Amino acid sequence: MVTGTVSGLASYGAFVDIGGAEGLIHVSELSWDRVRRVAEMVQPGQLVDVKVIRLNRDQKQIMLSLRQAERN
């Protein structure tokens, strides 16, 4: 679990700065419910608690989950 700041939005998810590195919360990992628009869930500058679900050092990708950080 880490705390980060939403740094940007895209149609497929939200980018989060987790202290010098940027991870992605895919739209499917934003909520247990269906999400129509990413902006309905998070906004740039918002602090979020997220769970790191995948770290790919070769491709330099950090995948995050907002929904797994919460209770279902």
ZADOLUM-557201 format. One record per atom (N, C-alpha, C, O): residue number from 1; residue in three letters; atom name; x, z, y. Coordinates in nm, 4 decimals. Each point is the difference from the previous one (the first is absolute). Layout:
BEGIN
+-----+-----+----+----------+----------+----------+
!   i !  aa ! at !       xx !       zz !       yy !
+-----+-----+----+----------+----------+----------+
! NUM ! ALA ! CA !        X !        Z !        Y !
...
+-----+-----+----+----------+----------+----------+
//
This chain:
BEGIN
+-----+-----+----+----------+----------+----------+
!   i !  aa ! at !       xx !       zz !       yy !
+-----+-----+----+----------+----------+----------+
!   1 ! MET !  N !   0.0842 !   0.0000 !  -0.1175 !
!   1 ! MET ! CA !  -0.0842 !   0.0000 !   0.1175 !
!   1 ! MET !  C !   0.0887 !   0.0000 !   0.1239 !
!   1 ! MET !  O !   0.0978 !   0.0743 !   0.0081 !
!   2 ! VAL !  N !  -0.1335 !  -0.1588 !   0.0878 !
!   2 ! VAL ! CA !   0.0723 !  -0.0076 !   0.1268 !
!   2 ! VAL !  C !  -0.1007 !  -0.0168 !   0.1138 !
!   2 ! VAL !  O !  -0.1132 !  -0.0433 !  -0.0216 !
!   3 ! THR !  N !   0.1556 !   0.0777 !   0.1410 !
!   3 ! THR ! CA !  -0.0801 !  -0.0216 !   0.1190 !
!   3 ! THR !  C !   0.0651 !  -0.1117 !   0.0804 !
!   3 ! THR !  O !   0.1216 !  -0.0012 !   0.0191 !
!   4 ! GLY !  N !  -0.2020 !  -0.0913 !   0.0272 !
!   4 ! GLY ! CA !   0.0526 !  -0.1110 !   0.0775 !
!   4 ! GLY !  C !  -0.0950 !  -0.0393 !   0.1107 !
!   4 ! GLY !  O !  -0.1086 !   0.0563 !   0.0145 !
!   5 ! THR !  N !   0.1515 !  -0.1540 !   0.0633 !
!   5 ! THR ! CA !  -0.0779 !  -0.0505 !   0.1120 !
!   5 ! THR !  C !  -0.0360 !  -0.1458 !  -0.0255 !
!   5 ! THR !  O !   0.0867 !  -0.0820 !  -0.0301 !
!   6 ! VAL !  N !  -0.2137 !   0.0510 !   0.0423 !
!   6 ! VAL ! CA !  -0.0443 !  -0.1386 !  -0.0173 !
!   6 ! VAL !  C !   0.0647 !  -0.0839 !   0.1096 !
!   6 ! VAL !  O !  -0.0188 !   0.0258 !   0.1189 !
!   7 ! SER !  N !   0.0953 !  -0.1264 !  -0.1607 !
!   7 ! SER ! CA !   0.0743 !  -0.0822 !   0.0960 !
!   7 ! SER !  C !  -0.0619 !  -0.1371 !   0.0218 !
!   7 ! SER !  O !   0.0324 !  -0.0676 !   0.0976 !
!   8 ! GLY !  N !  -0.1207 !   0.0260 !  -0.1872 !
!   8 ! GLY ! CA !  -0.0624 !  -0.1307 !   0.0155 !
!   8 ! GLY !  C !  -0.1083 !  -0.0229 !  -0.1031 !
!   8 ! GLY !  O !  -0.0041 !   0.0658 !  -0.1040 !
!   9 ! LEU !  N !  -0.0835 !  -0.1599 !   0.1342 !
!   9 ! LEU ! CA !  -0.1101 !  -0.0344 !  -0.0893 !
!   9 ! LEU !  C !   0.0050 !  -0.1477 !  -0.0347 !
!   9 ! LEU !  O !   0.0416 !  -0.0832 !   0.0806 !
!  10 ! ALA !  N !  -0.0843 !   0.0526 !  -0.2010 !
!  10 ! ALA ! CA !  -0.0148 !  -0.1385 !  -0.0449 !
!  10 ! ALA !  C !  -0.1285 !  -0.0067 !  -0.0809 !
!  10 ! ALA !  O !  -0.0564 !   0.1036 !  -0.0351 !
!  11 ! SER !  N !   0.0102 !  -0.2225 !   0.0057 !
!  11 ! SER ! CA !  -0.1242 !  -0.0133 !  -0.0771 !
!  11 ! SER !  C !   0.0146 !   0.0578 !  -0.1406 !
!  11 ! SER !  O !  -0.0997 !   0.0367 !  -0.0622 !
!  12 ! TYR !  N !   0.2213 !  -0.0284 !   0.0122 !
!  12 ! TYR ! CA !   0.0248 !   0.0465 !  -0.1365 !
!  12 ! TYR !  C !   0.0465 !   0.1452 !  -0.0079 !
!  12 ! TYR !  O !   0.0245 !   0.0504 !  -0.1096 !
!  13 ! GLY !  N !  -0.0117 !   0.0181 !   0.2241 !
!  13 ! GLY ! CA !   0.0400 !   0.1401 !  -0.0048 !
!  13 ! GLY !  C !   0.0568 !   0.0511 !   0.1305 !
!  13 ! GLY !  O !  -0.0109 !  -0.0645 !   0.1042 !
!  14 ! ALA !  N !   0.0721 !   0.1826 !  -0.1121 !
!  14 ! ALA ! CA !   0.0569 !   0.0647 !   0.1180 !
!  14 ! ALA !  C !   0.1465 !   0.0326 !  -0.0248 !
!  14 ! ALA !  O !   0.0377 !   0.0426 !  -0.1092 !
!  15 ! PHE !  N !   0.0438 !  -0.0630 !   0.2108 !
!  15 ! PHE ! CA !   0.1411 !   0.0342 !  -0.0073 !
!  15 ! PHE !  C !   0.0189 !   0.1393 !   0.0572 !
!  15 ! PHE !  O !  -0.0585 !   0.0355 !   0.1024 !
!  16 ! VAL !  N !   0.1416 !   0.0433 !  -0.1708 !
!  16 ! VAL ! CA !   0.0206 !   0.1387 !   0.0395 !
!  16 ! VAL !  C !   0.1488 !   0.0285 !   0.0100 !
!  16 ! VAL !  O !   0.0758 !  -0.0274 !  -0.0930 !
!  17 ! ASP !  N !  -0.0345 !   0.0823 !   0.2060 !
!  17 ! ASP ! CA !   0.1383 !   0.0433 !   0.0199 !
!  17 ! ASP !  C !   0.0109 !   0.1400 !  -0.0576 !
!  17 ! ASP !  O !  -0.0684 !   0.0920 !   0.0448 !
!  18 ! ILE !  N !   0.1547 !  -0.0764 !  -0.1443 !
!  18 ! ILE ! CA !   0.0158 !   0.1307 !  -0.0649 !
!  18 ! ILE !  C !   0.1378 !   0.0585 !   0.0304 !
!  18 ! ILE !  O !   0.0645 !   0.0588 !  -0.0868 !
!  19 ! GLY !  N !  -0.0213 !  -0.0758 !   0.2100 !
!  19 ! GLY ! CA !   0.1268 !   0.0590 !   0.0422 !
!  19 ! GLY !  C !   0.1178 !  -0.0914 !  -0.0235 !
!  19 ! GLY !  O !   0.0902 !   0.0330 !  -0.0771 !
!  20 ! GLY !  N !  -0.0899 !  -0.1468 !   0.1425 !
!  20 ! GLY ! CA !   0.1119 !  -0.0931 !  -0.0122 !
!  20 ! GLY !  C !  -0.0219 !  -0.1099 !  -0.1013 !
!  20 ! GLY !  O !   0.0773 !  -0.0957 !  -0.0046 !
!  21 ! ALA !  N !  -0.1794 !   0.1069 !  -0.0755 !
!  21 ! ALA ! CA !  -0.0352 !  -0.1040 !  -0.0965 !
!  21 ! ALA !  C !  -0.1478 !  -0.0313 !   0.0189 !
!  21 ! ALA !  O !  -0.0777 !   0.0846 !   0.0444 !
!  22 ! GLU !  N !   0.0403 !  -0.2073 !  -0.0787 !
!  22 ! GLU ! CA !  -0.1393 !  -0.0393 !   0.0153 !
!  22 ! GLU !  C !  -0.0582 !  -0.0333 !  -0.1358 !
!  22 ! GLU !  O !   0.0590 !  -0.0747 !  -0.0780 !
!  23 ! GLY !  N !  -0.1752 !   0.1308 !   0.0509 !
!  23 ! GLY ! CA !  -0.0697 !  -0.0259 !  -0.1250 !
!  23 ! GLY !  C !  -0.1333 !  -0.0662 !   0.0282 !
!  23 ! GLY !  O !  -0.0433 !  -0.0087 !   0.1149 !
!  24 ! LEU !  N !  -0.0214 !  -0.0381 !  -0.2209 !
!  24 ! LEU ! CA !  -0.1282 !  -0.0678 !   0.0113 !
!  24 ! LEU !  C !  -0.1051 !   0.0744 !  -0.0809 !
!  24 ! LEU !  O !   0.0213 !   0.0344 !  -0.1163 !
!  25 ! ILE !  N !  -0.1359 !  -0.0102 !   0.1808 !
!  25 ! ILE ! CA !  -0.1185 !   0.0460 !  -0.0725 !
!  25 ! ILE !  C !  -0.0870 !  -0.1236 !  -0.0194 !
!  25 ! ILE !  O !  -0.0600 !  -0.0495 !   0.0954 !
!  26 ! HIS !  N !   0.0532 !   0.0002 !  -0.2173 !
!  26 ! HIS ! CA !  -0.0840 !  -0.1167 !  -0.0276 !
!  26 ! HIS !  C !  -0.1457 !   0.0391 !   0.0231 !
!  26 ! HIS !  O !  -0.0365 !   0.1161 !  -0.0182 !
!  27 ! VAL !  N !  -0.0460 !  -0.2108 !   0.0575 !
!  27 ! VAL ! CA !  -0.1404 !   0.0274 !   0.0300 !
!  27 ! VAL !  C !  -0.0695 !   0.0704 !  -0.1174 !
!  27 ! VAL !  O !  -0.0897 !   0.0814 !   0.0220 !
!  28 ! SER !  N !   0.1289 !  -0.1109 !  -0.1436 !
!  28 ! SER ! CA !  -0.0609 !   0.0636 !  -0.1178 !
!  28 ! SER !  C !   0.0405 !   0.1459 !  -0.0139 !
!  28 ! SER !  O !  -0.0623 !   0.0739 !  -0.0763 !
!  29 ! GLU !  N !   0.1659 !  -0.0303 !   0.1487 !
!  29 ! GLU ! CA !   0.0474 !   0.1378 !  -0.0068 !
!  29 ! GLU !  C !  -0.0387 !   0.0825 !   0.1228 !
!  29 ! GLU !  O !   0.0477 !   0.1122 !   0.0173 !
!  30 ! LEU !  N !  -0.1342 !  -0.1678 !   0.0678 !
!  30 ! LEU ! CA !  -0.0424 !   0.0721 !   0.1204 !
!  30 ! LEU !  C !  -0.1078 !   0.1034 !  -0.0286 !
!  30 ! LEU !  O !  -0.0015 !   0.1065 !   0.0617 !
!  31 ! SER !  N !  -0.0887 !  -0.1367 !  -0.1547 !
!  31 ! SER ! CA !  -0.1133 !   0.0883 !  -0.0250 !
!  31 ! SER !  C !  -0.0521 !  -0.0220 !  -0.1417 !
!  31 ! SER !  O !   0.0221 !  -0.1047 !  -0.0607 !
!  32 ! TRP !  N !  -0.0918 !   0.2061 !   0.0098 !
!  32 ! TRP ! CA !  -0.0661 !  -0.0156 !  -0.1299 !
!  32 ! TRP !  C !  -0.1220 !  -0.0902 !   0.0144 !
!  32 ! TRP !  O !  -0.0451 !  -0.0602 !  -0.0975 !
!  33 ! ASP !  N !  -0.0085 !   0.0508 !   0.2193 !
!  33 ! ASP ! CA !  -0.1141 !  -0.0872 !   0.0274 !
!  33 ! ASP !  C !   0.0500 !  -0.1379 !   0.0423 !
!  33 ! ASP !  O !   0.1179 !  -0.0179 !   0.0306 !
!  34 ! ARG !  N !  -0.2078 !  -0.0777 !  -0.0292 !
!  34 ! ARG ! CA !   0.0359 !  -0.1360 !   0.0420 !
!  34 ! ARG !  C !   0.0327 !  -0.0005 !   0.1494 !
!  34 ! ARG !  O !  -0.0719 !   0.0593 !   0.0804 !
!  35 ! VAL !  N !   0.1792 !  -0.1257 !  -0.0451 !
!  35 ! VAL ! CA !   0.0418 !  -0.0107 !   0.1401 !
!  35 ! VAL !  C !  -0.0180 !  -0.1449 !   0.0439 !
!  35 ! VAL !  O !   0.0577 !  -0.0915 !  -0.0588 !
!  36 ! ARG !  N !  -0.1378 !   0.0718 !   0.1623 !
!  36 ! ARG ! CA !  -0.0227 !  -0.1359 !   0.0503 !
!  36 ! ARG !  C !   0.1098 !  -0.0418 !   0.0966 !
!  36 ! ARG !  O !   0.0489 !  -0.1130 !  -0.0038 !
!  37 ! ARG !  N !  -0.0110 !   0.2072 !   0.0911 !
!  37 ! ARG ! CA !   0.1047 !  -0.0282 !   0.0979 !
!  37 ! ARG !  C !   0.0964 !   0.1173 !   0.0047 !
!  37 ! ARG !  O !  -0.0420 !   0.1157 !   0.0009 !
!  38 ! VAL !  N !   0.1687 !  -0.1450 !   0.0019 !
!  38 ! VAL ! CA !   0.1037 !   0.1031 !   0.0031 !
!  38 ! VAL !  C !  -0.0186 !   0.0902 !   0.1211 !
!  38 ! VAL !  O !   0.0206 !   0.1211 !  -0.0091 !
!  39 ! ALA !  N !  -0.0594 !  -0.1791 !   0.1228 !
!  39 ! ALA ! CA !  -0.0161 !   0.0760 !   0.1248 !
!  39 ! ALA !  C !  -0.1118 !   0.1042 !  -0.0091 !
!  39 ! ALA !  O !  -0.0072 !   0.0894 !   0.0843 !
!  40 ! GLU !  N !  -0.0791 !  -0.0992 !  -0.1840 !
!  40 ! GLU ! CA !  -0.1036 !   0.1021 !  -0.0194 !
!  40 ! GLU !  C !   0.0585 !   0.1284 !  -0.0567 !
!  40 ! GLU !  O !  -0.0623 !   0.1058 !   0.0092 !
!  41 ! MET !  N !   0.1804 !  -0.1139 !  -0.0673 !
!  41 ! MET ! CA !   0.0606 !   0.1149 !  -0.0674 !
!  41 ! MET !  C !   0.1141 !   0.0632 !   0.0790 !
!  41 ! MET !  O !   0.0114 !   0.1224 !   0.0055 !
!  42 ! VAL !  N !   0.0726 !  -0.2046 !   0.0553 !
!  42 ! VAL ! CA !   0.1173 !   0.0511 !   0.0719 !
!  42 ! VAL !  C !   0.0233 !  -0.0812 !   0.1272 !
!  42 ! VAL !  O !  -0.0460 !  -0.1135 !   0.0124 !
!  43 ! GLN !  N !   0.1183 !   0.1742 !   0.0813 !
!  43 ! GLN ! CA !   0.0327 !  -0.0651 !   0.1267 !
!  43 ! GLN !  C !   0.1490 !   0.0155 !   0.0281 !
!  43 ! GLN !  O !   0.0586 !   0.1007 !  -0.0396 !
!  44 ! PRO !  N !   0.0042 !  -0.1962 !   0.1058 !
!  44 ! PRO ! CA !   0.1408 !   0.0151 !   0.0366 !
!  44 ! PRO !  C !   0.0219 !   0.1293 !   0.0793 !
!  44 ! PRO !  O !  -0.0779 !   0.0344 !   0.0889 !
!  45 ! GLY !  N !   0.1855 !   0.0358 !  -0.1235 !
!  45 ! GLY ! CA !   0.0330 !   0.1263 !   0.0645 !
!  45 ! GLY !  C !  -0.0562 !   0.1215 !  -0.0724 !
!  45 ! GLY !  O !   0.0390 !   0.1130 !   0.0298 !
!  46 ! GLN !  N !  -0.1291 !  -0.1342 !  -0.1233 !
!  46 ! GLN ! CA !  -0.0628 !   0.1097 !  -0.0735 !
!  46 ! GLN !  C !   0.0977 !   0.0597 !  -0.1009 !
!  46 ! GLN !  O !   0.0705 !  -0.0736 !  -0.0691 !
!  47 ! LEU !  N !  -0.0659 !   0.2072 !   0.0600 !
!  47 ! LEU ! CA !   0.0783 !   0.0675 !  -0.1019 !
!  47 ! LEU !  C !  -0.0810 !   0.0044 !  -0.1289 !
!  47 ! LEU !  O !  -0.1186 !   0.0329 !   0.0020 !
!  48 ! VAL !  N !   0.1822 !  -0.0661 !  -0.1138 !
!  48 ! VAL ! CA !  -0.0676 !   0.0002 !  -0.1300 !
!  48 ! VAL !  C !   0.0883 !   0.0655 !  -0.1048 !
!  48 ! VAL !  O !   0.1223 !  -0.0138 !   0.0023 !
!  49 ! ASP !  N !  -0.1859 !   0.0850 !  -0.0939 !
!  49 ! ASP ! CA !   0.0677 !   0.0531 !  -0.1176 !
!  49 ! ASP !  C !  -0.0235 !  -0.0991 !  -0.1125 !
!  49 ! ASP !  O !  -0.1146 !  -0.0296 !  -0.0341 !
!  50 ! VAL !  N !   0.2218 !  -0.0217 !  -0.0237 !
!  50 ! VAL ! CA !  -0.0105 !  -0.1025 !  -0.1035 !
!  50 ! VAL !  C !   0.0847 !   0.0380 !  -0.1209 !
!  50 ! VAL !  O !   0.0907 !   0.0827 !   0.0084 !
!  51 ! LYS !  N !  -0.1227 !  -0.1446 !  -0.1188 !
!  51 ! LYS ! CA !   0.0767 !   0.0182 !  -0.1232 !
!  51 ! LYS !  C !   0.0812 !  -0.1267 !  -0.0249 !
!  51 ! LYS !  O !  -0.0528 !  -0.1108 !   0.0091 !
!  52 ! VAL !  N !   0.1802 !   0.1272 !  -0.0401 !
!  52 ! VAL ! CA !   0.0838 !  -0.1134 !  -0.0381 !
!  52 ! VAL !  C !  -0.0353 !  -0.0341 !  -0.1444 !
!  52 ! VAL !  O !   0.0165 !   0.0829 !  -0.0896 !
!  53 ! ILE !  N !  -0.0651 !  -0.2047 !   0.0672 !
!  53 ! ILE ! CA !  -0.0417 !  -0.0381 !  -0.1352 !
!  53 ! ILE !  C !   0.0958 !  -0.0985 !  -0.0667 !
!  53 ! ILE !  O !  -0.0001 !  -0.0146 !  -0.1222 !
!  54 ! ARG !  N !   0.0817 !  -0.0529 !   0.2034 !
!  54 ! ARG ! CA !   0.0969 !  -0.0928 !  -0.0583 !
!  54 ! ARG !  C !   0.1144 !  -0.0202 !   0.0982 !
!  54 ! ARG !  O !  -0.0213 !  -0.0158 !   0.1202 !
!  55 ! LEU !  N !   0.1413 !   0.0165 !  -0.1729 !
!  55 ! LEU ! CA !   0.1190 !  -0.0237 !   0.0803 !
!  55 ! LEU !  C !   0.0811 !  -0.1081 !  -0.0695 !
!  55 ! LEU !  O !   0.0475 !   0.0200 !  -0.1117 !
!  56 ! ASN !  N !  -0.0316 !  -0.1344 !   0.1769 !
!  56 ! ASN ! CA !   0.0742 !  -0.1110 !  -0.0567 !
!  56 ! ASN !  C !   0.1239 !  -0.0226 !   0.0867 !
!  56 ! ASN !  O !  -0.0075 !  -0.0637 !   0.1051 !
!  57 ! ARG !  N !   0.1192 !   0.1155 !  -0.1494 !
!  57 ! ARG ! CA !   0.1233 !  -0.0097 !   0.0786 !
!  57 ! ARG !  C !   0.0503 !  -0.1435 !   0.0108 !
!  57 ! ARG !  O !   0.0540 !  -0.0383 !   0.1038 !
!  58 ! ASP !  N !  -0.0706 !  -0.0420 !  -0.2093 !
!  58 ! ASP ! CA !   0.0474 !  -0.1385 !   0.0029 !
!  58 ! ASP !  C !  -0.0717 !  -0.0823 !   0.1070 !
!  58 ! ASP !  O !   0.0629 !  -0.0775 !   0.0720 !
!  59 ! GLN !  N !  -0.1940 !   0.0946 !  -0.0622 !
!  59 ! GLN ! CA !  -0.0772 !  -0.0756 !   0.0981 !
!  59 ! GLN !  C !  -0.0205 !   0.0782 !   0.1290 !
!  59 ! GLN !  O !  -0.0653 !  -0.0479 !   0.0926 !
!  60 ! LYS !  N !   0.1211 !   0.1681 !  -0.0869 !
!  60 ! LYS ! CA !  -0.0103 !   0.0873 !   0.1182 !
!  60 ! LYS !  C !  -0.1451 !   0.0211 !   0.0406 !
!  60 ! LYS !  O !  -0.0377 !  -0.0196 !   0.1155 !
!  61 ! GLN !  N !  -0.0440 !   0.0608 !  -0.2151 !
!  61 ! GLN ! CA !  -0.1412 !   0.0238 !   0.0238 !
!  61 ! GLN !  C !  -0.0362 !   0.1444 !  -0.0342 !
!  61 ! GLN !  O !   0.0451 !   0.0556 !  -0.1001 !
!  62 ! ILE !  N !  -0.1276 !   0.0027 !   0.1861 !
!  62 ! ILE ! CA !  -0.0550 !   0.1324 !  -0.0252 !
!  62 ! ILE !  C !  -0.1508 !  -0.0151 !   0.0023 !
!  62 ! ILE !  O !  -0.0573 !  -0.0364 !   0.1027 !
!  63 ! MET !  N !  -0.0072 !   0.0638 !  -0.2144 !
!  63 ! MET ! CA !  -0.1454 !  -0.0091 !  -0.0083 !
!  63 ! MET !  C !  -0.0564 !   0.1412 !   0.0104 !
!  63 ! MET !  O !   0.0455 !   0.0921 !  -0.0679 !
!  64 ! LEU !  N !  -0.1456 !  -0.0770 !   0.1546 !
!  64 ! LEU ! CA !  -0.0576 !   0.1301 !   0.0284 !
!  64 ! LEU !  C !  -0.1488 !   0.0005 !  -0.0338 !
!  64 ! LEU !  O !  -0.0625 !  -0.1054 !  -0.0114 !
!  65 ! SER !  N !   0.0066 !   0.2258 !  -0.0046 !
!  65 ! SER ! CA !  -0.1425 !   0.0131 !  -0.0254 !
!  65 ! SER !  C !  -0.0577 !   0.1135 !   0.0831 !
!  65 ! SER !  O !   0.0494 !   0.1127 !  -0.0033 !
!  66 ! LEU !  N !  -0.1531 !  -0.1437 !   0.0768 !
!  66 ! LEU ! CA !  -0.0737 !   0.1000 !   0.0754 !
!  66 ! LEU !  C !  -0.1045 !   0.0633 !  -0.0916 !
!  66 ! LEU !  O !  -0.0234 !   0.1207 !   0.0064 !
!  67 ! ARG !  N !  -0.0389 !  -0.2013 !  -0.0910 !
!  67 ! ARG ! CA !  -0.1069 !   0.0520 !  -0.0855 !
!  67 ! ARG !  C !   0.0533 !   0.0962 !  -0.1053 !
!  67 ! ARG !  O !  -0.0674 !   0.0978 !  -0.0323 !
!  68 ! GLN !  N !   0.1872 !  -0.1224 !  -0.0225 !
!  68 ! GLN ! CA !   0.0538 !   0.0901 !  -0.1014 !
!  68 ! GLN !  C !   0.0513 !   0.1311 !   0.0609 !
!  68 ! GLN !  O !   0.0258 !   0.0968 !  -0.0715 !
!  69 ! ALA !  N !  -0.0114 !  -0.0952 !   0.2040 !
!  69 ! ALA ! CA !   0.0389 !   0.1224 !   0.0687 !
!  69 ! ALA !  C !  -0.1205 !   0.0903 !   0.0234 !
!  69 ! ALA !  O !   0.0155 !   0.1170 !   0.0349 !
!  70 ! GLU !  N !  -0.1352 !  -0.1710 !  -0.0541 !
!  70 ! GLU ! CA !  -0.1246 !   0.0753 !   0.0173 !
!  70 ! GLU !  C !  -0.0658 !   0.0241 !  -0.1346 !
!  70 ! GLU !  O !   0.0399 !  -0.0562 !  -0.1020 !
!  71 ! ARG !  N !  -0.1405 !   0.1402 !   0.1044 !
!  71 ! ARG ! CA !  -0.0796 !   0.0197 !  -0.1210 !
!  71 ! ARG !  C !  -0.1038 !  -0.1102 !  -0.0090 !
!  71 ! ARG !  O !  -0.0491 !  -0.0492 !   0.1016 !
!  72 ! ASN !  N !   0.0161 !   0.0110 !  -0.2247 !
!  72 ! ASN ! CA !  -0.1018 !  -0.1031 !  -0.0232 !
!  72 ! ASN !  C !  -0.1359 !   0.0580 !   0.0325 !
!  72 ! ASN !  O !  -0.1011 !  -0.0691 !  -0.0123 !
+-----+-----+----+----------+----------+----------+
//
